[in-house]
């Protein structure tokens, strides 16, 4: 939960509003959920907690969209949280199989790539060589918090 705590402590009200607008436009959040964050909470940290918890509960795809928007609107904060895009060395890979091409840049924690979608053949190769580092799709249902906890970032 270190990322969640740091996000809550560091995010600004204007950034929360931008993220809410983006997530609404992209269909991650409903108008009711946006209104809850904006109207129910007055204190910035409470707004931030509500936002990140709502997105986290929606699962890994919503969490990835949230992270991409955070990177877009405040790359410095994303970097401080260890969520900057990384195209460097792979580090510990936690992969889920897919027959599709990767959907975006891998998520990175403290400079180590730790999750990305891969082809079925790549998944099988990684599973055979690094079985304890492979995260099954079923394990991803817990959303961003579960992934961060598994990666040791919390």
N, C-alpha and C positions, 0 to 999 in steps of 0.2 A: 504493500500500500504506500510505499515511499513516493511513487510517482503521483498518486492521488493527492497525498498530503502536500507535496511541493506545488502541484497545480493549484490547489485551493489557496495556498499561501501567496502565490505569485501572480495569478491571473488578474487582469484588470477588468473593471465593469465594461468598458467599451469593447474589449476582446470577447467577453461573455456574450454581449449583444451581437457581435459579428458572427460568432460561432453559432448562436441560436438561429440567426437569419439563414446562414448557409445550410445548417442541418435541417431546417424547415424546408428550404427550397429543394434540397436533395432527397426529401422524403424520409429522413432518418427520424425526425421528430414531428409530432402532430402539433397543430395550432394550440391545442389544450395543454400539451407538455411545455411548449414555449411560454404560454401565458402563466403556467404554474411557476416556472423559474423567474419570470419577470415580475409577476404581480404578488405572488405569495411571499417572496423573500425580499427583504429590504437590504440586509447586510450582504456585502460582496461575497464573503466566504460561504455563506449559506447558499447563494445563487450558484457558486462554483461547485459546491458539494452536490446540489440537486442535479446540475447539468451533467457532471461526470458520472454520477451514479445512474441516472436515467439512461445515458448512452451505454454504459457498461452492461446494464441488464439486458440490452437489446442484442448483445452478442458480438462476435469478432468482426463481422462485416461493418456494423455500425461503429464499432470502436476504431476500425481502420479509417473509415470516412472522417471520423472526428479527428484522428491524428493527422490525416492529410490536410484538413482545414486548419488545424493548429499550426502545422508547418507553413502553410500558405500565408496565414495572417500574422504569425509571430514566430518566425524561425528561430529567433534567439531563445524564446521560452521553450520551444520544442527541443532545442539543443541542450538547454539547462536541465530539462527533464530526462535527457537521454533518449529522446524520440526522433532524433534527426535521421533523415534518409542516409543510408550508408551503401556505397558501392564498392567498398574495400574488401578485405579478407573475410571469409565466411564465418569464422568463429564457430560457436556451437549452433548447429542447425536443428530446429524443430520444424519438421515439415509435415504437411498433410498432402495425400495424393490427389492429383487432379489430372484429367486428360487435357485440360486447357492450359494456355500459356499463363505465366504469372500475371496477376492483375495490377501490380504496382510495385514500387520499391519496397524492399523488405524493411520491417521495423527493426530498429537498432537500439540496444540499451548499452550505454557507456562504450560505444564504438564497436560492439560485437553484434553482428547480425544474429537474430535469434528466431525469427519466424518468416517463412515465405511459402507460398504455394509452389508446388513442383509437379512435374509429370509423373505418371505412375511408375515408369521405369526408373526415374531418378529416386522416387520414394523407396522403391524396392532396394536399390543400391545403397541408399543411406541407411535403411532399416537393417540391412545385412551387415554394414560396417559400423554403424553407430546406433544400434537398436535402442539404447537407453536415452538417446537424445531426440527420438522421433516422437512427435506429439500427434496422436490420432485425432481425427476430426471430432469424434465424440467428446474428447477431452477439452475441445475448444469451446464447447457450449457455455462455459462459465464466463465468457467474455474477456475483456481486457484485464481485469483484476486477476483472474485465474491464470492467464498467460504470463502476466508479470510475476506472479507468485512462483510459478513453475520455473521461470527464468532466473529467479533469485533477485529480482529487482525490488521486491517488497520486503 
